[in-house]
Amino acid sequence: MMEFEEFARQFRQRTTQRMMEFEKALAEAQGRVEKSVRPPSPPAQRQTPPRPASARGRVQGLLRKE
């Protein structure tokens, strides 16, 4: 019976090792899938600062015409 006990021990050891390798491969594959599915972020839009109000703006031009 010692032979069977040794076989069972080695079998559990191999099974545990294969399961750990499988879980690692699964986690890596899941990470790759999540990266490929994630929508690309929109490019950063350049925001131009507001133009300072000038004394010669549109209102000044309209008032001067009258």
Secondary structure as GFF3:
##gff-version 3
##sequence-region A 1 66
A	DSSP	alpha_helix	2	37	.	.	.	ID=ss1
A	DSSP	alpha_helix	58	65	.	.	.	ID=ss2
###
